[in-house]
Amino acid sequence: MPAEQRENLTTGLVWLAVAAVVMYLINPAFFLTTDVIESSIEYANSSRLILAAIMYSLVKTAGALPLLLGSFSLGKFIISRAGLDGSSLAGFWVNLIAAVTLYTLVFGLMGHPPDIFVPLLVAGFVLSTAEPQHSKLRLVHKITVTMQLLLGSFWLDLCPFLDRFGPGRDEIAVSIKLAAVYLNSVPVMNFISMSFFIPLMLTAITTSVLINNHYQQLKNMEAATAQEEELQKYRLQSVQARSLQEMHSLVHDLKTPLMTIGGLSSLMQMKYAREEKDGEYFRRIERSVSNMNEMISEILYAKTRRLIPVPDLVNYVRAQVVPEKLEQKIEFHVPDDLPLVRVNRVRLARAMINLLENAMEATRGKKDGRIDIGASRDAQAVCIYIADNGTGIATDNLARIWVTGFSTRNTPGLGLPFVKNVIDDHGGIIAVESQAGEGTKFKIFLQGEKG
């Protein structure tokens, strides 16, 4: 059973149980109402009869409110199981029939013979005008409007003028109207009944309109927020694309001077390398030019890969930071017997440096700030981790850190999404463990290969 159907069924049964308990508890109030009616006749006191009418309306509302709320949830369950549209005419009638049936059944079983006028009026109004599809408003809306409608509808049960149309057939309502006849208070009872019914109905309508308007405003605000987030995402992507294009152009332009340096180095080596020491200097220049060309290729072409030892990758990252200028203590734990990894060294190192910079920021100002960078074998994979004992990440934010634009430090929010994209491009997995105030640990899993 889908979660929504299970929730509707559970909610409906809970409300019905509450209704049964409430109706059992208010039984004495029905007897008390009967006593007040009898005393109004005994003392010929119309005021006591009005008090009895007020008690009747309140007591019946207390029993009917949870009952109708439960019927609405069970109606939704039935509609969902039947594959109907809750907003369609068929859905409306299923809900209405469920409300009337449960109302009649439960009130009858509890010894209070009902008529179907009240549930028809109340359920029809609620289902047609008070059904906002917004989780923040749905329950409070239904409770508020249903309670007002019930109070007003039960006053119609006590209006002698409406006897010919059918409402007010239960024992207590009939007793109140007979007492009004005996006390010559029929006009008074008609007036009071309508005086309560009309304002309560108008209040219910006003409440429904206001809450639905509020729901529409919330809906518009959520749509505007979603649109703004989407625009922000496109802006960030545009900035990222433009920066990437400019970087590619700049890096591509480096190839020309490198080729010049390489060519001139070869000419100088032929002309001036008379000693072995001189030759070694020129060979170092050529190796540096070659390494620089490889780095440029890795920057320009994201799919460029080469097999390198994990210690070399970590050492390359290590060369990008200056430990003596850091507040934190950084320790490296990388064994030499790990499998090789096939990676784009520049891009993967840039991703690791991004994580390292985040760790440095998280431990900034911390007296015992510590960052651990290490690697280990994990089955057929290699696990590279960066851990810190800094501020950590709140649990609610863990799932959002990979979303472009999300940031808790007023930054563009591009760093961690870039890291994840790089790891995904390498066919790897990145995981995070964190607790606010205790630190964060990022784990990068890459497939290992033999050299």
N, C-alpha and C positions, 0 to 999 in steps of 0.2 A: 504494500500500500504506500503510495507517495506520501511524502512528509506533510504536504498541505492538507491532504485528505485526513491523515491521522490526527493532525492538529485540530481540524474542524470537528471531527468525531469526539475527540477527547474534551474539547472545550464545551461542546453541546451537552455531553453526558455530565460534566462537572456542574454546569448551570442547572440542569434538571435536578441533580442531587441537592444543590443549594435550594432550589425551589421547593422540593419536598420537605426539607428540614425547616425552611421558613414557614411553610404552610402549617406544619405540625406545631411550631412554636407559637403561631398567632391564633391557634384555635381558641385559647381563652379570651382573646380580644373579640372574637365573634360573639361569644356568650356575653361579654361585657356590653357589647353594642346592643344586644337584645335586651339586657337589663335597663339600659338607658332609654330605649324605646318604650318599654313598659312603664318606667317612671314618668316619662313625658306624658303618657296617657293618664296615669294615676293622678298626677298633679296638674294636668291640663296646661303643660308648659311647652310652648313651641320652641323655646330656646334649647331645651334638652333634645328635642327632635332634630334640630339643626346640628347639635353636637354629635348625635348618633349618626347623622348623615356624613359628617366630616370623618368620624372614626371609620365608617364603612368604606369611604373612598381611600383612606390611607391604608387600611388593613388589606383591602383587595389589591391595591397597587403593590404593596410589599410582597404579596404572594405571586402576582402575575409578572412582575418585572423580570426576575431571573428565569421564569418559565419561558417568556417570549425571547429573551436573549439566547437561551439554549436552543429554542426552535429555529432561530435564524442560523446558528452554527450548524445544526443538523441538516437544515435545508440546503446549505452550501455543500455539505458532505454528499447528500443525495444527488444534487445537481452535478457535482464533480464525478461521482461514480457513474452517472448516467451519460456522461460526456456532453452535457448541455452547456450552453452559454448562460452564465449567471445574470447577464444584463438583458437577455432576450425575454420575450413574452412568456415562453415556456418556463424559463427559470423563475420569473416572477410568480407564476401560478404554483409551481412546486413549492416555493418558499411560503406562499400564503396558505396553501393547503396544509403544509407541515405545521405552521404556527397554530392554525385553528384546531387541527387534530390533537396536537399535544396539549394545547390549552384545555380543550374539552375533556380529554382523557385524564389528565392529572388532577384537574379541579374535581372531576367526578369521582375519582378514586379516593380523594381526600375528604369526600363528604360534603362538597360545596357545589351543588348542581349549577353549571354555568349556562349562559347563552352565548351564541357565537358572534353577537353584535360587536362586542369590545375587541376581540382579537382580529376580526375582519377590518374594523376601522383603524386600529393601531398598526397592525402589520402592513396593511395596504399603504398607509401613509409613510411608514418608515422605509419600506422596500422601494417605494417610488421616488422619495425625495431625500432620504437621509442615509444614502449608501455611498459615501466617498471612498474611493479606492486608495486610501492613504493610511498606512499602518499606524501613524501617530495620532490619527483622528477617529478612526473607525469605531473603537470601543467607547470612548467618551462621548462621541456623537450619538451613538445608538442609546446609551444609557440615559443621557440627558433628554433626548427627544422622546424616547419611549416612556420615561417616567412622567413627563408632562402630559403626554397623550393619554396615558392610563388614568391619571388623576382627573382629567377632563371627561374622559369617556365614562368613568364610573359615576360621575355626577349626572350624566344623561340617564343612567339606570334609575335615578331617583326622581326623575321629572314626570309627574303624573300626566302631563299633557301628551307625552310620547308613548303612553301605554298601548294605544291602538296600533303603534308601529312595531312593537315587539320587545324593546329592550327592558331590562330590569325584571327578569322572571324568577330570580333566586329568592329564597325565603326571606332574607333580611331586607332586601330592596322592596319586596312586596309589603312587608310589615311597616316599613317607614312610610310608604305611600298610603297605606290604610290608616296609619296614625294621623297623617296629614289631613285625610278626609274627616276623621273623627274630630280633629281639633279645628276644623274649618281653616286649615292653613295651606290648602292646595295652591292658591295663587302665590303665596309666599314661597312654597317649595319649588314651584315652577320658576319663579324669579331667581331664587338663590342658585338653583341648578344651572340655569343658563348663565348667571353671573359668574359662576366658576368655570363652566365649560368654555365659553367664548374667549375669555382672557388666556386660559391655559392653551387652547388651540392656537390662538394668535402668537403666543409666546413660543410654542413649539415650532410654528412655521418660521418665525423670525430667527430662532436659534438655528434651525436647519439651514436657512439661507445664509446666515452669518458664518456658520462653520464651513459650509460648502465654498463660500467665497474665500475664507481663510485657506482652505485646502487648495483652491485654485491658485492663490498667491504663492503658497508653498511650492506647488508644482511648477509655476513659472520661475520661481527663484532657483529651484533645483535645475531646471532646464538651462537657465542663464549661467549658473555655476558650471554645469557640464560643458556648455558651449565655450565659456571662458577658459576652462581647463584644456579643452581641445585646441583652442587658438594658441594658448600658451605652449602646448606641446608642439604645434606646427612652428611657432616662432623659434623654440629651442632647436628643433630639427633643422630649421633654415640657418640659424646661426652656426650650428655644428657643421652643416654641409658646406657653408661658405668658408668657415675656418679650415676645414679639411681640404677644400679646393686650394685655398691660398697656401697651405702647408705643402701640398703636393707640388705646386708650382715652384715654391721656394726650394724644396728638396731636389726637384728635377734640375733646377738651375745649378746645383752644386756639382753635377756630373761634369760639366765643362771644365771648371778649374781643376777638378780632380784628375781628369784625363791629361790636362796640361802638366800638372805636377808629376804624374806618372811618367809621361813622355820625357820631360826634362830630367827627371831622376835617372832614367835609363841612359840618356845621353851623357850626363855628368858621370855616371858610373863607368862608362866606357872610356871617358877622357881622364878622370881624376882618381879612379879607384886603383892606385898602385900598390897599396898595402891591404892585408887581410882585414885590418881594423876598419879601413875606409869602406871596404866592400860590405862589411856587416852593417854599417850605418845606412848604406843605400838599400840593402835588403830589408832593413826595418822600415824605411820609408815606403818601399813597395808593398810590404805586408800591411802597413797602416792604410795605404791607399786602397788596397784590395778589401780590407775590412770595412772601410768607409763605403766602398761601392756596394758591398753586401748589405750593409745597414740601410743604404738609400733604397736598394731594391726591396728590402723588407718593409720599409715605410711606404713606398709607392705601390707595392703589390701585396695586399693583405694575405693572399693565398700562398705566398712564398714560405716554404718550410725547410728546416734542416735539422739533422740529428745533433743534439748537443747534450753534454752531461749536465745533470741537475746542479752540481756545485758551480759549474761555469755560469749557469743562468742566475743563480743566487748571487754569485760574486759580481756579475754585471750589474745587478740591482744594487748591490752593496756599494759599488763604485759611484752611484748617483747620489749618495748621502754623505755627509761629513760628520762622523760621530762626535768629534771633539766639540762641535758647535751645538750639539743637541742637549736638551734638558733631560731627556729620557735615557735609560740604559737599554741598549739594543744588544741582543745576543743571537748568534746564529748556531743552528744545530742541523748540519747537513752531512750525513755519512757519504762516503765515497763509493759504496758498493750498490748504488741505486741504478735502475735501468736508465737508458738514454730516453730523451723525449724529443719528438719531432715537432718543432714549434717555429713560429715567427718570433725570433728572439726579441726584436725591438718592441713589437706590439705587446707580447706577453710581459716583458719587463716593465713596459709603461703601465700595464694594468696592475702589476704587483707594486710598483712605486706608488700608484694611486692609493692602494690599500695601506701601504706603509705611511703615506702622508696622513691618511685618515686616523691611523693609530697614533701618530705623533700629535695630531690635533686633540685627540681624545684624552691623551695623557699630559697635555701641556699644563704646567703649573702644579702637577701632582708630585708630592715630595718623593714618593717611591715609584715614580712612573717607570714602567718596564714594558719592553716590546720583545717578543720572541719570534724569530723567523727560522723555520726549519722544514725538513722534508723527511718522509718515511715511505717505506714500501707498503702498499695496500693491495694485496692479492696481485693481479696483473697490472695494477695502476700505481702511479706515484702520487702521493699526497703532499702538497706544499701548503704550509699554513703560516699565517701571520696573526699573532695573538697579542693582546694588550690588556692591561688592568685599569683601563680608563673609565670614562663615564658610562659606556655601554649604550645599548639601544633599547628603547621601550618596546615591550612585547607587541603593542598595537601597531608599531611602525615597522616591525621586521618584514612583513609581507609587502610593504610599500617602498622599501629602499631601492628596489630595482626599477621603479617607475620613473621614466624621464620627467624631470622637473620637480620631483619630490625632494625636499631638503628641510632639515630642522635648524640649519645654520645660515640661512639667508644666502645660499649659494645657488648657482644655476641648476643644480641637481642633475648634472651630466656624468659625474664621476663613476658612480657605481653601475649605472646602466651601461656605460662604456666597458667597464670591467666584465660584466656579465656577457656582453656581446663578444668580447675577445675570447673568453673561455668557451662560449658556445661555438664560435667559429673554429676552435681547436678540437671540437668534439669532446670537450671536458665538462665537468660539473663543478659548480661552486656552491658551497653551503656556508651558513653562518650560524654561530651560536653566540647568544648575547643575553645579558641581564643588566637592567639599568643599575648603574652604580658599581658594577663588579667587573666590567670589561667585555671585550668582544673577541671572537676567534673566527677568522675566515679560513676555509679549507678549499683548496683547488685540487681536483682530481684529474690527472692526465694519464692517457694510455702510455705505458712503458714499452720500449723496444730494445732489442739486443743490438749492440754495435757491430 
